Amino acid sequence: METIAERLKSVQASIKQSTLDAHRPLNSVRLLAVSKTKPVSDIVQAYEAGQRLFGENYVQEGVEKIQALEKLADIEWHFIGPLQSNKTRLVADNFDWVHTIDRLKIAQRLNDQRSIYRPLNVCIQVNIDGDENKSGVTSNELPELAKAIEQMPNLVLRGLMTIPRAHQLKSEQKLSFNKMADLYNQLKNLYPSVNTLSMGMSGDMQTAILCESTMVRVGTGIFGSRI
């Protein structure tokens, strides 16, 4: 059985090859290790193998891990799950990034509740396929929300995140990802802080990198299947 360090190395090699295939700079794609439902010991193994960015989907579970590993000060914690209003304070107090901003109310609460001296990095989640089972703003709603976030002193607008429709053909994935790349480039031209397009997971990482993703989110490819 492969170790976490070996799987991590394999994912990193795949990202490198996909980046070369896309004729992009080697350091242009960051790997976010999705550690939801995995024990702290697994995160430590990935950390010891050089991984520093970790993503959590569940607020309470994520906060417990952050507190357990607070001595590892260079870990960058990303919240990548759906966020309810009654959980925003915990996220504002503990995480470094939030990828799933999908409405003004959540952004405003995070801004008002951020007590850490540094601003919270945020991405707006876009429902690029209009999937009723996915969260996120439409492309038409994006400009207004981005403008509002840009004016919030305790938030930094870093970019966009998406989860495409499940079970798409590769050609459909590419179409969705290219739409996201267009929105990302438009946003980047408006706001200098924007430098992140968070899209692509274990099954569609290569296509996402080809379509300008700057951050891929990989869980099972590093930590193995979830029970």
C-alpha positions, 0 to 999 in steps of 0.5 A, a space after each residue: 500500500 502506498 504511503 501518503 508521502 508517496 501518493 503526494 509525490 505522485 500527485 505533484 508529478 501529475 500537476 507538474 506534467 499537466 502544467 508542462 503540457 499546458 505550456 505554463 510556468 511550473 510554479 503556477 499551480 498550487 496543490 490544496 490537500 483536502 483532508 476532510 474526515 481524515 485524522 490529524 495523523 494523516 495531515 502530519 504525514 502530508 506536512 512532513 512530506 512537504 505539503 502546507 495547504 490543507 482544505 477542510 469542508 466541515 467547520 467544527 472538524 476543521 477548527 479542531 484540526 487547526 487547534 490540534 496543529 497550531 504549533 505548525 504555524 506555516 500550515 495554510 488552512 482553507 475552508 472549502 465547504 458550504 458555510 452557514 451564517 451561524 458558523 461564520 465566526 468560527 471560520 473567521 477566527 480560525 481559517 486563512 482562506 474561504 473558497 465558498 463565498 456565494 452571497 453577500 450576507 456570508 461575506 459581510 459576516 466574515 468581514 465583521 467577525 474577522 478578529 485576526 490581525 490579517 485579512 481573510 483571503 476569499 474566493 467567490 464560488 461560481 455555479 458555472 453549469 447552473 446546477 441546482 445541486 451546486 452552490 454558487 453565484 451565476 456569472 451575472 451575479 458575480 460582478 456585484 458580489 465582487 465589488 462589495 467584497 473588494 470594499 470590505 477591509 477585513 477580506 481580500 478578494 483572491 479569485 474564484 472557485 467552482 465545482 462543475 457538474 458531476 459526470 461530465 464528458 471531458 469536452 463538457 468539463 473543458 467548456 465549463 472550465 474555459 468559461 471559468 477562466 474567462 470570468 477569472 481573467 475579467 476579474 483579474 483585470 479589475 482587481 489587483 488582488 485576484 490571482 487564484 482560480 480554484 478548480 479541478 479535483 482528482 478526476 479532472 485536475 489535468 483538464 482544469 490545469 489546461 484551462 488556467 486553474 491556479 489551485 487544484 483540490 485533491 483529497 483521495 489522491 493523497 489520503 486514500 478513499 474515505 470510509 
